[in-house]
């Protein structure tokens, strides 16, 4: 679509002929009489209105509608051009923005402060703040991945957290990013849908997740298990049997 400049728009408006003025539609004195009285029109007057005035008015209406359509297309085109320029402006503003000049050490502190502003942060939640910060740009990602404390707290809620292979992979990713630091682990039942039985977790996925998290039990700083209804009782028996004797 060809873009239209303001100058072209102004020239378009100036060169377009204007519709007839009202006095041009009147035509003669007898039409003025028709407008100001209720006397019946003569055959000559009726013919003049039908064959001269009304066609002229219709033509002018069509002309105006055509101009309106053209102006709407011009406005749409200019709106697209404005959006393109605004995007360019944003990119250049980002290029010279302050956060690009921040040292990674300060950016790390900003991230940690952001995390501290939440009473609780779940690294296992892929939609949470931690994951969002790590997906802004490559530099932010590098900083986020370098902070093991970012990935040290996780709450795994069953049954939704143990239904597919991706859940295991996400858990392994979080543990890897925690960089051998201390962990706060919370295992619980998701009560958001009481109609979903806890047993709907994939038993194999559930056991694999428990095995993965148990393999890191030596790093647990805090651990809490909370289930309102028995979750995969056989898998939890494995959990209880292998729970380390040390206090967590």
N, C-alpha and C positions, 0 to 999 in steps of 0.2 A: 504494500500500500504506500503510495507516494505521500510524504509528509508535507503539510501545508504550513507556511510561516504566517506570522501575524500580519506582515505586509501584504501577502497574497490574500489573506482573509479580508483585509480592509479594502483592497482593490476590488475584490469580488462584490462586496456590499455596495461600494460606490458606483460601480458600472452597471449593476442590475437596475432595470427600469422600475419605477414605482408604480403601484396600481393606480387606477383612476381615482380622482377625488370625488366626493359625493355629488358636487355640483355637475360633474360631467355625466353622471347617471340621470340627472333630472331631465335634461334634453329640452324642455319647453315649459311655458307658464302653466299649461294644463296639468302637467305632472305635479307641479307644486300645489295645485288645487286638490289633486287627489290625495296628497299627503296631509292636507290640513282640513279636509271635510269628508263627509260620508256620502257625497253625491255619487251615483253610479257612473262608472267609466263608459265612455263611448266605444264603439267598435274600433275606431282609429287608435284610441288610447290603449285599449287592450292589446291590439296588434303591436303597438310600439313597445309596450312593456315586454311582451312575450318574445318578440323577434329582435329587439335591439338591446334593451337594458339588461334583461336576465342573462342572455348569452355573454354579454360583456362582463357582468358580475361573476359568472361562472368561470370565465377565462381568467379573471384576476385571482379568484380563489385558487384555481389550479396553479397559477404562476407562483402565488405565495407558498402553497404547499410544496411545490418543487424547490423553492428557495429554502424553506425550512428543512427539507430532507437533505439538501446540499450542505446546509450549515451544520446539521447534526453529524453528518459524515466528517466534516471539517473538525468539529469539536471532538469526535471520537478519535480521529487521527492525531490531533494535538494532545489528547489525553494519553495516548500510547507513547508519544514522543516525550511528554513530561515524565511518565513513569520510567522510561529508559534513562533519561537524564538524572532523575532522582537516584536510581540504582548506581549510576556512575558516581554521583556525588557521595553516596554512602561508602562506596569502595575506597574512594580517595580519602574520605574522612577517617575510615578505619586504618588506612595506611599510615596516617600521621597521629593516630590516637595515642593517648598516654599509656594504655596497658601494654602496647608493644614495646615500650621502652623500659618497663619494669623488669628488674633482675628476677631470675627464676626463684631466688630465695624469698623475695618479697611476695611474689605470686603464690608461692607455697603457703606463706603465712595467711594470705587472703583466702586461699582455699580452706585452710584449717579453721579460720575464723568463721567462714561460711558454714562449715560442717558443725562447728560448735554452737551456732545459732539455732540448731534444731535439737530438741530434747532427745531425739533418738534418730539414728541413721542406719539403714539396713543395706549393707553392701551387696546382699544377695538379690535385692530388688533392682532389676535392670532398668526400671523407669525412674529410679530415684536420683537425687541430686548428684551423687558421686559419679554415676555413669554419664549423666548429662554433661558434667564438667569435662569428662574425659573424651567427649565427642565434639567439642567446639572447634578445635583446630589441632594440628600436630603438636604445637608447642604446649598447649594446655594439657594435651593427652600425656606428653612426656612428663610434665610436672605431676599430674595426678597419679600416674603409675609409679612415680618415685616415692610417693608418700605411703608407707606401709600402714600407717594408722588410718588412712582413708578406707582401707579394706579389712580392718580388723574386727568389725562388728557385723554379725550376720544373724538374721532370724529366718529360719526355714520353716515355713508353714505347710503342714500337710492337710488335705491330700494334694493340693494344687502344685506343690513344689516337687512332687515325685511322680510325674506322669510320662515324661519323655526323656530321651537321651540328652537333649539340650539342657535339662535341669542339672544333670550330673556335670556336664561340661562347664556350665556357669559356676557351679560350686568349685570345681577345680581351678577355674580362672581366678576367682576371688581369693582362694587360698594361695595361689601362686603370687598374686599381686600383694599379698600381705607380707611378703618378704621375710618369712620366718619370725615375724613379730608376735607378740601376745594376742590371743583371740578371745573375743566375747561371743559365745555361741548360745543361741536360744532356739530350741525346738518346740514348736507349738502346733495346735490344731487351728485351722482357719474356720471360725464360727460364722463367717459371713453368709453361708448357705447351709442351714441345718438339714436341708433335704439331701445333701450330698454325704453319703456315708464315708467315714474315714477310710474304710477298706477299699475305696475306689482308687487309691494310689496303686500304681504299678508295683507289685511286690518286688520284682527284680531291680527296678530303678530305686525303690525305697532302700533296699538292702545295700545297693552300691553306694548310695549317698551316705548312709550311716557308716559304711566301711571307710569311705573317704574322709569323713569328718572325724571318725575315731582314730584314724592314722595320725591325726594332728593333735590328739588329746594332750600330749606333753606341752603344747603351747597354750592350752586353755587358761585364760585368766579368770573368766567367769563362764558358768554353764548353767542353763536352766531348761528343764523339760516340763512342759505343761500341756496335758491333754484332757479334755472334758470327757471324751469317749475313747476307748482303747484304739490306738492307731497301730494297725499291723502287728498284733500282739506278739507274733512269733519273731518279727524283726526287732521289736522293742525288748523282747527277752534277751536277744543277742546284745542289745545296747546295755541292758542292766547288768548282764553277766560280765561284759568286758569293761564296765565303767572303772576307771582307775581308782585305787584306794585313796590316793591323795585328795586333799580338800580342794574343791573348785567352786 
